[in-house]
Amino acid sequence: MNIYLLVEHEFSQHPVLWHVFHLIKRFFITNFCVSAGKIPFMRTVFWEDNQLKMIDQRILPGRFEVVSFQDHVSVARAIKDMVVRGAPAIGAAAAFGLALAGYESKAGSSHELLSDLRSASDTLKSARPTAVNLAWAVDRVMWIAEQTRDERGVDDLRQLIVDAAQRIADEDVEINKRMAEYGAALINDGDTVIHHCNTGALATVDWGTALGVIRTAHEQGKKIHVLVDETRPRLQGARLTAWELDQYGIPYEIISDNMAGYFLKAGRAQKVLFGADRVAANGDVANKIGTYMLSLAAHDNGVPAYAVVPTSTVDLSLEHGDLIPIEERDPQEVLGIQFQGEQVAPIEAEARNIAFDVTPNRLISGIVTENGVVHPPFETNLKKVVLGE
């Protein structure tokens, strides 16, 4: 963990110092880092001292804390409770969770260790059902372990799993930067972009997907402005995306989710960007709830809407989006919303809390991947890009 994160963590315990630190940091970023084409380092998920460490995203922007995990069950709980969130970040966290399971195991042989790992993989994959990267990462690590089980001892196999998880994390950063270059080419100087949820460094290991595109365009010198959807009920846009844009010195304004249609109809937004938790083979996109309505408004007003996703988020086994499992979370996330310190809903109210919706491919202008931008017809073009044909 670098000195930047350590200083931020210490100052976050003291509100006045926290405020002064961010004023100084914003001045430094605006006047030095951006002009030099550099942004301070941030890894959301990382392995250190045989522990998994993650930024606790539930308490940002008020406090910055890094939490440590020593067992895979705690990692699965952290994924479910959204200590970590965002499909790529969840995938990396689950892979490291499997590495922790290897250290937890008391197995005396490789076959016994694999048995324990299979049980741990089931626990991790059940944490959140919609994000395909979670199962993809766990299955990738398990496949590597299975292929070499007869060639290695228990300790070597444990280290192999750590190395495999680390490769997933490192590759995520490289992939995000390649995606960002492709996506930034779609952003024009002077564009205002509506962004939904959080898709930056916090949603990945580092850099980001859709927000990574915005970040790269900004570093290229393009003058862009971001309209940040609040993204209810957990407010990932207002809390996390706004916080990240603040770090990077990118101009933004927070809007309520239901304002997006106004800005699109008034011609005051030129692009819509979001990520995805799973993309079906036909290009249907499952993403944070509200993406479908935003895409409808963009389509009706002739504004292009792009999903920015690594190919690991594309599930070619699912023919269309109606087959994607949709998570429904605790209604308390809706009922617990407060306004000016008071609970909004009546005490006896009930609620639904659907976490994702599916945007049909006809509303998607393009899907940005690390292998290039995919345009319709997605039924044929998406598979070619994913498989590198």
N, C-alpha and C positions, 0 to 999 in steps of 0.2 A: 504494500500500500504506500503511495507516494506522499511527499510532504504536503502537497496541496490538500489532499483529502484529510490528512491528519489535522492540519490547521483548521479546516472547516468543521471537522468533528468537534474539536475543542471549543471553538467559538460558538457552536450551536447550543452549548449549554448556558450561554449568557446572552440574553436578548439584545442588550445594547451593543456588545462586541460583535454579535452576529450581524446587526444592521450596519455597523461601521465597516466590518470586513467586506460585506457585499458592495457597499459604495466604492471602496477602494478597488475591489476586484473588477467591478464594472468599468471603472476608469482605466484600469490596466488592460483589460481585454479589448476595450474599444480603441485605445490609443496605441497599443503595442502588439498584442497577440494577433488581432484580426489583420492588421497591416502587414504582419509577418507571415500570414497564412497559417497560423497555429492557434489551437484551442487547448486549454488545460485538459490533461488526461483524466478519464473517468472510466473505471470498469465496474459494472454493476454486480458481476458475479466473478469471484476469483478464489483460487486454491492457495492456502498459505498455512504452513506449519501443520500439515495433515488435517486441516479443517476447511470447510467451505465457508466463505465469507460473502455477505451480500449487503447491499444498501437496503435499509428498511424503507420501502416506498410508501408505507401506510402513514408515515408521520411527516413526510415532506409536504410543503416547503418549510414548515415551522421549525423542524429539527432535522439535523443530518446525523444519522447513526449507522454504523456498520455492525451487523450482528453475525455471530459465529455459530456453526452447526457441526456437531460431532456424530450424528446418526441420521440414517436415511428417513426414519419416521418423522423426525422433526423437519426435515427438508420437505417431505410430502405435505406436512401441515402448513409450512411456510408458503408453499405454492398455492394451496387451497385458500389460505387466509390472505393471499396477495401481498405478503412481504416482498416477494418478487413476482413480476407479471410481465406480459409481453411474450409472444410465442417463442422467439429465439432465446430470450433470457431464461424462460421456463425450461427449455430444452437443455441448455447448458447446466442449469441448476440440478436438473434430474440426473444428468450424466455424472456430475460430481457427487450427487446423492448415492448413486450406485457405487462410486469409489469408496464412500464412507461405509457402505454396507460391506464392502470387502474387508475393511479394517475391523468392522464390528464382528465379523464371523470368526468363530472359534474352530473352523474347519481344519482338519489335518491333512486333507488331500485336495487336489484341484477339483475332483468330481464333487466332493462335499461343498466346496466353496461355490461352485456353480449352482448347486441346489439352493444355497442361501441367497445367491444373487438373483435367481429366478423369482423367488418369493419377494425380494425387495423390489424387483422391477415391476411386479404386479401392484405393489403398494404405491409406487411412484406414478405409474401410468394412470392410476385411478383418481389422482388428485384433482385433475381438471380434464374433462372429456373433449372439449372442442378444439383446443390447440394441438395440432397434429405434430408439432415439433417435439413435444414432450415424449410421445411414444417413439417417434423417429430417432431421437437421441439415445434413449434407453435401449432400443432394439439394435442400434448401430454398435454400441458398446458391448452389448451381450453377444452379438455376432462375432466380434473380434475375440472375445473371451472364449466362446465356444470353439472357434477355429484353432485356437492354440492351447487348449486345455491339456492335451497329451504331451506337449513339448515343454511345459514350464511347471516349476514348483509353485507352492501356494504364495510365497512372498513375491516371486516374479510375476505371478498372475495379478496380484493386488496392484503392483506398480504398473503393469500393462494397462489396467483399467483406469488408473489415474492419468496415464499418458494419453489414453484414448479420449477421455473427457476433456483434457487440456487442449487436444487438437480440435475438438468441436468448438471450444471457446475461442481459440485463436483463429480458426477458419471463419467463424461468425464475423469477426471484425473485418477480415479481408473481404469477405463477401459483401458486407454492408457498404464498404468503400467503393467496390466495383458497381454495385447497384446505384449508389449515390451519383457516380459519374454519368451513368446512363440517364438517370432521372433528372439530373440538373440540366441536361440538354433540352428538356421539355419546358423549363422555366425561363421566361423572358425577363429581361431587365425591366423593372417597374411593376412586375406582377404582384397582385394581392392574392394570397393563397388561403383557402379555408382548410384547416387541418382538424381531423377528428381523433379523439382519444390521445394516447401518448405513444409515439413510435420512435423515440429518440434513443440515446444511449441507455436510458433507464429500461427500455423495453427489450434491449438486446444485451450482448456482452459489452459492446461499445459502439459508438457512432450512430447507429439507428437505421431504420428503413425509410419511411416517408419523411420523417423529420431529418434524417441523414441527408436526404435529397435537398431539403431546404438549407441545411447547414452548409453543404457543399456549394450550392448556388451562391450563398452569401459569401463564402470564402473566395469564390471566383470573381467577386466584385459586383455581382448583380444587386441592385437595390430592390429588395423585396419586402413585403409587409405580410404578416401572418394574422389571420383571424382565427383565434383558438376557441373551438367549441368547448364549453364547460365539460361535456361528456358525463352526464348524470347516469346513475346516482352517486358513483364514487369520485366523480370530478377529476378524472385523470388528466383532462385537458387543462382545467383551471389550476390544478395543483402541480402537476408534473411537467406538462409541456411548457407552460408559462415559466416554470422554474428553469428548465433547460434553456429556453430562448433567452432568458435573462442572463444565464452564464455566457452565452455566445454573443451577446450584444445585438441580437436580431430584433428589429422592431416588431411589436405584436400588440394586439388588443384581444381581451377575452370577450366572447359573446356567449349568450345562452344558446343552447342547441337549437331552439326554435327561431332564432334570428337569422340563421343561414339562408333561408329562402328569400328573405328581404334583400340581403346583399347580393345574392345571385340574380334576382329579378331586376335589381337596380343597376346591374352592370358593374358592380363594385368589387367583384371577385373574378379572377380570370382562370383560376385552376382550383381543383379540389384534390387533396391528397389524403390517403389513409393507408394503413397496413392491412394485415389479415391474420387470422388465427388458423384458417384452413381455406384452401382454394380447391374446388372440385375440378375434375378433368375437363369440364366444359367451360371453365372460367367463372363459374358462380363463386362469389366471395363471401365467406363468413367472417365477420368482423364485429367489433364492439357495437352494441345496440345503438341505433340511431344512424348507422352508416347507410342503410337502405333508404331512409327518408331523405338524407342528405344527397344521395345519388339521384333519387327521383327529381329533386329540385334542380340539381345541376343539369340533368338530362333535359328537363323541360325548358331550361333557359340557355341551352347550347353551350354549357361550360364543361370542358373535359374533366372527367374524374378518373384518377389513376390509383390503382392499388400497387403498393411497393412491397414485394415479398421475396424472400429467398426461395429457391426451388425446393428446399426442404419443407416448405409450407404447402406445396402443391401435392394433393393427394390424388394421384392418377387412378387409384382403386375405386374412387367414388365417381360415378358417371355424372351426377349433377348435385346441386347444392341441397336439395331436399333430403339427401341421405346423410348430411353432416349432423352429428349429434350436437344439440344445443343445450348448453348449461343453464340451469335456473338456480339462482343463488338465494341466500337468506333474505326474506322480505324486509328484515330489519334494516338492511342497507338503504331501502326506500323510506321506510317509516321513521327511521332515525334522523332524517334530514332536518336541520334547524335553520330558522331565519331570525337573525338578531338575537341569538341565544335561546330562542323558544322553539319547541318541537312544532313542525308544520302540521302533521296529520293528527286527527283526533285520536285519543288514547285507545279507542276500541277499533280503529281502522284496520283493514286488512289490505294486503298489497301483493302484486306479482313482481318478480324481479328477473326477467329474462336477460341474460348477460350478452347474448349475441343475436344478430339477425343475418340473413343471407341476402346479398344483393345479386340479382340475376345478371348474367353476363351482358345482356343487351344494354345495361346502364353503365358499363365499364368501357372507358375509351382505350385503355391499355393497361397491361400488367407489367410492371418494371421488375426485372429479375437481375441476378448477377451475370446472366448470359445475354442480356439485352432486353429490349422492350418488346413485349408480345402484343400484337394487334389482332382484332377479329379477322377471320373466324377463329375463336379460341379453341374450338373442338379439335382442330387440326394443328394450329400453330403452337398452342401451349405445350403439347406433348413433345414436339420437336425441340423446343427450347429447353425443357426440363431434361430430356434425354441427350441433349447436345447433338442432335442430328443436323 
